[in-house]
Amino acid sequence: MLHYDVMGLCYDPQLSAVFKALGDDTRLLILDELRVRNEQSLVELCVRIVEQHNLSLTRQAISRHLHTLEDAGLIKTTWKGRTKIHSLNASPLGQVAQVWIRPFL
């Protein structure tokens, strides 16, 4: 549900979750990795982050970032057998641009 403040700006808790998710460099990196190569498991993302970006993050740390991204609706997860697969969902970014950023332009 959208809320409006005294200046008429839109406030939506879901949009706040998207901004929170985008406010971390590691989460931006994960989103970019899913943009380049969608549908990856946690292990695949860990390997790509180490190999492509020379960062050493634990699986638990990346898992926490994935949870934040999922809560914001920026990724979707599905199961393929016993493996959880993470996919990019860019539609919340369009909503942010349309509902919240556009009034400032």
C-alpha positions in Angstrom: 0.0 0.0 0.0 1.3 3.4 -1.0 1.5 6.2 1.6 2.2 9.9 0.9 4.0 12.4 3.0 3.3 16.1 3.4 5.3 16.9 0.2 3.2 14.4 -1.7 6.1 12.0 -2.2 5.2 8.3 -2.3 6.3 6.1 0.5 5.9 2.3 0.2 7.5 -0.2 2.5 8.3 -2.5 -0.4 10.1 0.4 -2.2 12.1 1.0 1.0 13.1 -2.7 1.0 14.4 -2.3 -2.6 16.4 0.8 -1.7 17.8 -1.0 1.3 18.8 -3.9 -0.9 20.4 -1.6 -3.4 22.4 0.2 -0.7 25.0 -2.5 -0.4 27.9 -3.1 -2.8 27.9 -6.9 -2.3 24.2 -7.0 -3.1 24.7 -4.9 -6.2 27.5 -7.3 -7.2 25.2 -10.3 -6.8 22.5 -8.6 -8.9 25.0 -7.9 -11.6 26.2 -11.5 -11.5 22.6 -12.6 -12.0 22.2 -10.1 -14.8 25.2 -11.6 -16.6 24.3 -15.2 -15.9 20.8 -15.7 -14.5 19.6 -18.8 -12.5 22.5 -19.6 -10.2 22.8 -21.6 -7.0 24.4 -20.2 -3.9 27.6 -22.3 -4.6 27.7 -21.0 -8.2 27.4 -17.4 -7.0 30.1 -17.9 -4.4 32.5 -19.3 -7.0 31.8 -16.5 -9.5 32.3 -13.8 -6.8 35.6 -15.3 -5.8 36.8 -15.9 -9.4 35.5 -12.8 -11.1 35.9 -10.3 -8.4 38.6 -11.7 -6.1 36.3 -11.3 -3.1 36.3 -13.9 -0.4 32.8 -14.1 1.2 31.4 -17.0 3.1 28.4 -18.8 1.9 26.5 -17.6 4.9 27.3 -14.0 4.1 26.1 -14.4 0.5 23.1 -16.3 1.7 22.1 -13.3 4.0 22.5 -10.9 1.1 20.3 -13.2 -1.1 17.7 -13.2 1.6 17.6 -9.4 1.6 17.4 -9.3 -2.2 14.6 -11.8 -2.1 12.7 -9.8 0.6 12.9 -6.8 -1.7 11.6 -8.8 -4.7 14.8 -8.3 -6.7 15.4 -12.1 -7.0 13.2 -15.1 -7.1 14.1 -18.5 -5.9 13.0 -21.9 -7.2 14.0 -25.4 -6.4 15.6 -27.8 -9.0 15.8 -31.0 -7.1 17.6 -30.2 -3.9 19.3 -27.1 -5.2 17.9 -23.6 -4.7 18.2 -21.5 -7.8 18.3 -17.7 -7.7 17.0 -15.6 -10.6 17.0 -11.9 -11.2 13.7 -10.0 -11.1 14.2 -6.5 -12.3 10.6 -5.4 -12.2 10.9 -3.7 -8.7 13.6 -1.5 -10.3 11.1 -0.2 -12.8 8.6 0.5 -10.0 11.3 2.4 -8.1 12.0 4.5 -11.2 8.4 5.1 -12.1 6.9 5.8 -8.6 9.7 7.3 -6.7 12.5 8.7 -8.9 10.4 10.2 -11.7 9.0 13.0 -9.5 12.6 14.2 -8.9 13.4 14.5 -12.6 
